[in-house]
């Protein structure tokens, strides 16, 4: 961070360990509160008193329909998080096709609220509304779509975190579902 203008320079580590400037090369720091390293050690964040909490959401990119799990972590402060989302199944090959939009099946995930302390990482198993019926419908869709390579059943998980001041952050994650 530069002392004169309150901006932070951001970099990626390139092959060979050299630093390469990101685009944009600098971002406004507003009121910096410290530096936090993510649990996996791949990212460093500058905590900010004005922006919402820094949220780290992680999940396997391909998971079973009945055992959908998500890991949530608030990096620089304790926060309240709400996890929700939906599972989407399409029958048509093209996403933009009008007939395909009619054959789209959407099943909502039950919302879960949780409190995260500073540095606490929580793994939550997500369930669908009308869980048994929904799992059967998604498995049926996956069986039906085996012959088509382009058709996929996916879940979109949304996580919103709010800190004690009321600032919020949102992160979304897409997971491919399998039987």
C-alpha positions in Angstrom: 0.0 0.0 0.0 1.3 3.4 -0.8 1.3 6.0 2.0 0.5 9.0 -0.3 -2.7 8.1 -2.0 -4.2 5.2 0.1 -4.2 2.7 -2.9 -3.2 -0.9 -2.8 -1.1 -2.5 -5.6 -2.3 -6.0 -6.5 -0.2 -8.8 -8.1 -0.3 -12.4 -9.3 2.6 -14.7 -8.8 3.7 -15.8 -12.2 5.6 -18.9 -13.2 9.1 -18.8 -11.7 7.9 -16.8 -8.7 8.0 -13.4 -10.3 5.2 -10.8 -9.7 2.9 -9.7 -12.5 0.6 -6.7 -11.9 -3.2 -7.5 -12.0 -5.7 -5.4 -14.0 -6.4 -2.9 -12.5 -2.9 -2.5 -11.0 -4.1 -0.6 -7.9 -7.4 -0.4 -6.0 -8.6 2.1 -3.5 -8.0 1.0 0.1 -10.5 3.4 1.9 -9.7 2.6 5.5 -7.4 -0.4 5.7 -7.5 -2.5 8.9 -4.9 -5.2 8.2 -3.8 -8.1 6.0 -5.3 -11.5 6.1 -4.0 -14.7 4.4 -6.7 -17.2 3.3 -6.6 -20.7 4.9 -5.4 -22.4 1.7 -2.5 -19.9 1.5 -3.2 -18.9 -2.1 -4.6 -15.4 -1.5 -3.9 -12.4 0.7 -6.6 -9.8 1.5 -6.5 -6.3 2.9 -9.3 -5.9 5.4 -11.3 -2.7 4.9 -13.5 -0.9 7.5 -16.0 0.3 4.8 -16.5 -2.8 2.7 -18.3 -5.9 3.7 -16.6 -9.0 5.2 -14.2 -10.9 3.1 -15.9 -14.2 2.4 -14.2 -17.4 1.3 -16.7 -20.1 -0.1 -15.4 -23.4 -1.2 -16.9 -26.7 -2.5 -15.9 -29.6 -4.7 -16.9 -28.7 -8.2 -18.6 -32.0 -8.8 -20.8 -33.5 -6.0 -23.5 -36.0 -5.5 -27.1 -34.8 -5.6 -28.0 -36.0 -2.1 -24.8 -34.9 -0.4 -24.2 -31.2 -1.4 -21.6 -29.6 0.9 -20.2 -26.1 1.1 -17.4 -24.6 3.2 -17.8 -21.0 4.4 -15.1 -18.9 6.0 -15.2 -15.2 7.1 -11.6 -14.0 6.9 -11.0 -10.8 8.8 -14.0 -10.6 11.3 -16.9 -12.6 12.7 -20.0 -12.5 10.6 -23.6 -13.9 10.1 -23.9 -15.9 6.9 -27.0 -17.1 5.0 -26.6 -20.0 2.5 -29.2 -20.7 -0.2 -29.5 -21.4 -3.9 -31.1 -23.7 -6.4 -30.5 -26.8 -8.5 -31.2 -26.4 -12.3 -31.9 -29.1 -14.8 -32.4 -28.4 -18.5 -33.7 -30.8 -21.2 -32.7 -28.9 -24.3 -29.2 -28.7 -25.8 -29.0 -25.0 -26.3 -29.3 -22.7 -23.2 -31.0 -19.9 -25.1 -33.5 -22.0 -26.9 -37.1 -20.9 -26.1 -38.4 -24.5 -26.0 -35.5 -25.4 -23.6 -36.5 -22.6 -21.2 -39.9 -24.3 -20.9 -38.3 -27.6 -20.0 -36.1 -26.1 -17.4 -36.6 -27.5 -13.9 -35.6 -25.5 -10.9 -35.5 -26.8 -7.3 -34.7 -24.4 -4.4 -32.3 -25.2 -1.6 -33.3 -24.7 2.0 -31.8 -21.5 3.4 -29.4 -22.0 6.3 -28.2 -19.3 8.7 -25.0 -19.5 10.6 -22.8 -17.5 12.8 -19.1 -17.5 12.1 -16.4 -16.4 14.5 -13.1 -14.8 13.4 -11.1 -17.6 11.7 -13.8 -20.2 12.0 -14.4 -22.4 8.9 -17.7 -24.2 8.8 -18.8 -27.0 6.4 -22.6 -27.3 5.9 -24.6 -29.9 4.1 -27.3 -28.4 2.1 -30.8 -29.8 1.6 -33.5 -29.1 -0.9 -37.0 -28.0 -0.2 -39.1 -31.2 -0.3 -35.8 -33.1 -0.1 -36.7 -36.7 -1.0 -38.9 -35.7 -3.9 -36.3 -33.2 -5.2 -33.4 -35.7 -5.0 -35.5 -38.3 -6.9 -36.3 -35.8 -9.6 -32.7 -34.7 -10.0 -31.4 -38.3 -10.2 -34.1 -39.1 -12.8 -32.9 -36.1 -14.8 -29.3 -37.2 -14.6 -30.2 -40.7 -15.7 -32.1 -39.3 -18.6 -29.3 -37.1 -19.7 -26.5 -39.6 -19.7 -26.7 -40.0 -23.5 -26.4 -36.2 -24.1 -23.0 -34.8 -23.3 -23.9 -31.1 -23.3 -26.9 -31.4 -20.9 -25.9 -31.0 -17.2 -27.6 -30.7 -13.9 -26.0 -28.0 -11.7 -26.5 -26.3 -8.3 -25.9 -22.6 -7.8 -25.1 -21.9 -4.2 -25.4 -18.3 -2.9 -23.8 -17.1 0.3 -24.4 -13.7 1.8 -22.4 -12.6 4.9 -23.1 -9.6 7.1 -20.6 -8.2 9.7 -21.5 -6.4 13.0 -21.6 -3.0 11.4 -24.1 -4.1 8.7 -21.8 -4.3 5.7 -22.5 -7.3 3.5 -20.7 -9.4 1.0 -22.1 -11.9 -1.5 -20.5 -14.9 -3.2 -21.9 -17.4 -5.7 -20.6 -20.9 -6.6 -21.7 -23.3 -9.3 -21.4 -27.1 -8.6 -22.1 -29.9 -11.1 -24.3 -32.6 -9.7 -23.9 -36.3 -10.2 -25.9 -39.3 -9.1 
